[in-house]
Every structure is written in structure tokens, then in C-alpha cells.
């Protein structure tokens, strides 16, 4: 067997081993980048969901506070009406409280 043929055979084997190693390393690098990209997308999706929830919470808080204000106003009006009714009752009976 010619030593040059053995050398070429060896070089071909080394070349294909290097190609296989490069493909494996490239695949691993691509996998890592893809995993990071997916994780970033998930973080962005979660952040958007949290922003939407914060907006909804603020909206609901404003609604609750507006309802509480309206209820307080109605309660004050009811108290005033009750005082007026008591005063009219005393006036109509002629008694002084």
C-alpha cells in the first residue's frame, strides 16, 4: 500500500470527523440561541399579560372608587332626607325635640 494513499485516507477521515464535529457544535449553538429566543419571547408575552392585567386592575379600581363615591353621596342624601323627615314630623306634631 502506498503511503500517500494512507495519508489521503487519513486526511479524508479527519476531514469528515471535523465536519461531523462542526455540525454537532453548530447544532448545539443554534439550539442554545433558539432556546434563548423562545425564553425571551415567553418573557415578553408574560410582561404584556402583566401590563394588560395592570391596566384592567386600574380600570376596575377606578370603577370601584366611583361606585363608592356614588354610594357615599346617596348615603349622605338619605341622611339629609331622614333629618328632614324627622324635622317635618316634629313640626307637624308641634313637639320640640
PLY file of the C-alpha trace (Angstrom):
ply
format ascii 1.0
element vertex 97
property float x
property float y
property float z
element edge 96
property int vertex1
property int vertex2
end_header
0.00 0.00 0.00
1.27 3.40 -0.99
1.98 5.74 2.00
0.41 8.63 0.06
-2.84 6.68 -0.25
-2.81 6.01 3.50
-2.22 9.71 4.15
-5.10 10.71 1.86
-7.36 8.18 3.55
-6.38 9.52 6.93
-6.98 13.10 5.82
-10.40 12.20 4.43
-11.36 10.54 7.74
-10.07 13.54 9.72
-11.96 15.91 7.37
-15.26 14.06 7.83
-14.74 13.87 11.59
-14.17 17.64 11.61
-17.31 18.16 9.51
-19.34 15.99 11.89
-17.92 17.84 14.91
-18.71 21.22 13.27
-22.27 20.13 12.54
-22.74 18.95 16.13
-21.23 22.13 17.60
-23.24 24.29 15.18
-26.40 22.43 16.10
-25.73 22.93 19.79
-25.04 26.64 19.30
-28.22 27.00 17.21
-30.16 25.10 19.88
-28.89 27.48 22.57
-29.80 30.54 20.53
-33.24 29.08 19.79
-33.80 28.30 23.47
-32.79 31.85 24.43
-35.10 33.27 21.76
-38.03 31.16 22.97
-37.34 32.20 26.56
-37.20 35.88 25.54
-40.50 35.52 23.68
-42.05 33.94 26.77
-40.77 36.78 28.98
-42.18 39.37 26.59
-45.53 37.55 26.46
-45.67 37.39 30.26
-44.75 41.08 30.54
-47.51 42.01 28.09
-50.00 39.94 30.06
-48.92 41.67 33.28
-49.30 45.09 31.64
-52.80 44.14 30.46
-53.69 42.94 33.95
-52.32 46.15 35.48
-54.44 48.21 33.08
-57.54 46.16 33.91
-56.80 46.44 37.64
-56.51 50.23 37.38
-59.75 50.38 35.41
-61.57 48.23 37.96
-60.12 50.29 40.83
-61.45 53.48 39.21
-64.86 51.84 38.79
-64.97 50.66 42.40
-63.94 54.08 43.69
-66.56 55.78 41.50
-69.22 53.39 42.82
-68.07 54.02 46.39
-68.31 57.78 45.83
-71.79 57.42 44.36
-72.86 55.23 47.29
-71.46 57.75 49.78
-73.33 60.56 48.05
-76.55 58.53 48.13
-75.97 57.76 51.80
-75.47 61.46 52.58
-78.63 62.29 50.63
-80.51 59.61 52.59
-79.24 61.00 55.89
-80.32 64.51 54.87
-83.72 63.19 53.78
-84.08 61.34 57.09
-83.24 64.50 59.04
-85.79 66.45 57.02
-88.43 63.77 57.63
-87.79 63.85 61.38
-87.90 67.64 61.41
-91.20 67.63 59.48
-92.61 65.04 61.87
-91.74 67.21 64.86
-93.08 70.31 63.14
-96.32 68.59 62.15
-96.91 67.27 65.69
-95.87 70.52 67.30
-93.35 68.83 69.60
-89.82 70.09 70.01
-87.05 67.52 70.13
0 1
1 2
2 3
3 4
4 5
5 6
6 7
7 8
8 9
9 10
10 11
11 12
12 13
13 14
14 15
15 16
16 17
17 18
18 19
19 20
20 21
21 22
22 23
23 24
24 25
25 26
26 27
27 28
28 29
29 30
30 31
31 32
32 33
33 34
34 35
35 36
36 37
37 38
38 39
39 40
40 41
41 42
42 43
43 44
44 45
45 46
46 47
47 48
48 49
49 50
50 51
51 52
52 53
53 54
54 55
55 56
56 57
57 58
58 59
59 60
60 61
61 62
62 63
63 64
64 65
65 66
66 67
67 68
68 69
69 70
70 71
71 72
72 73
73 74
74 75
75 76
76 77
77 78
78 79
79 80
80 81
81 82
82 83
83 84
84 85
85 86
86 87
87 88
88 89
89 90
90 91
91 92
92 93
93 94
94 95
95 96
